[in-house]
Amino acid sequence: MTGASDRIVSVRRARAIAARAVLLGLVTVATVAPAMAQNYQAMSCTELWRQRASIMKRLGFCFTDARGIAAFGNDGCKVQDPNTLAYTPQDRDRIAQITLNERMKLCR
């Protein structure tokens, strides 16, 4: 029975973290078209990183780490500082959701 109760505690803890993130303004509650919806909770740390990095690549980010360069290259990059990328509100929401899931999974 311990395994089931541990899972319940983990789910409650994840929900509490997500609720705090919304209250603190780290994540906004937005409607996402079903075709665009992602199940970030089911993704591995590598998949979450790839999702986040692909948004940054699309916006012209120049990767400096070997992992980013190997996965995406730097052809056509224009922006060195990720804080200056021209994120849309949807991009910001997705990045926040991905980052929240990376933190909950203790990625990196």
C-alpha positions in Angstrom: 0.0 0.0 0.0 3.0 2.3 0.5 3.5 2.6 -3.3 0.0 3.9 -3.9 0.1 6.3 -1.0 3.5 7.6 -2.2 2.0 8.2 -5.7 -0.9 10.1 -4.1 1.5 12.3 -2.1 3.5 12.9 -5.3 0.4 13.9 -7.3 -0.7 16.2 -4.5 2.7 17.8 -4.3 2.9 18.4 -8.1 -0.6 19.9 -8.0 0.4 22.2 -5.1 3.6 23.3 -7.0 1.5 24.0 -10.1 -1.1 26.0 -8.1 1.7 28.1 -6.5 3.2 28.7 -9.9 -0.1 30.0 -11.2 -0.6 32.2 -8.1 2.9 33.6 -8.3 2.4 34.4 -12.0 5.0 32.0 -13.2 2.4 30.3 -15.4 -0.7 31.8 -16.9 -3.8 29.8 -17.3 -4.5 29.8 -21.1 -6.6 27.9 -23.5 -4.6 25.8 -25.9 -6.0 24.3 -29.0 -6.2 20.5 -28.6 -3.9 20.0 -31.6 -1.3 22.2 -29.9 -1.7 20.7 -26.4 1.3 18.9 -25.0 1.5 16.4 -22.1 4.6 17.8 -20.5 4.1 15.6 -17.4 4.6 12.5 -19.5 7.8 13.7 -21.1 11.3 12.8 -20.1 13.9 15.5 -19.1 15.4 15.2 -22.6 12.1 15.6 -24.3 11.3 18.7 -22.2 14.7 20.2 -23.0 14.1 19.6 -26.7 10.7 21.2 -26.6 12.0 24.3 -24.8 15.1 24.5 -27.1 13.1 24.1 -30.2 11.0 27.2 -29.3 14.2 29.2 -28.7 15.7 27.9 -32.0 12.6 29.0 -33.9 13.0 32.5 -32.5 16.7 32.7 -33.6 18.6 31.8 -30.5 22.3 31.1 -30.9 23.2 28.1 -28.8 26.6 28.2 -26.9 26.5 24.7 -25.3 27.6 21.6 -27.1 24.2 19.9 -26.6 22.2 22.8 -28.2 24.6 23.1 -31.1 24.7 19.4 -31.7 20.9 19.2 -31.7 20.0 22.4 -33.6 23.1 24.0 -34.9 23.5 27.8 -35.2 22.7 28.4 -38.8 20.5 31.5 -39.1 20.8 32.4 -35.4 20.5 36.1 -34.5 20.0 36.3 -30.7 22.7 35.6 -28.1 20.6 36.4 -24.9 17.6 34.1 -24.4 15.9 36.9 -22.3 15.7 39.1 -25.4 14.0 36.6 -27.7 10.7 37.8 -29.1 8.5 35.3 -27.3 4.7 35.3 -28.0 2.4 34.9 -25.1 1.9 31.3 -26.2 5.7 30.7 -26.3 6.0 32.2 -22.7 3.2 29.9 -21.5 4.8 26.8 -23.1 8.3 27.7 -21.7 6.8 28.2 -18.2 4.9 24.9 -18.4 8.0 23.1 -19.6 10.3 24.7 -17.0 7.8 23.9 -14.2 7.8 20.2 -15.3 11.6 20.2 -15.5 11.8 21.5 -12.0 9.2 19.0 -10.7 11.2 16.2 -12.3 14.5 17.6 -11.0 15.9 17.8 -14.6 19.5 18.9 -15.4 
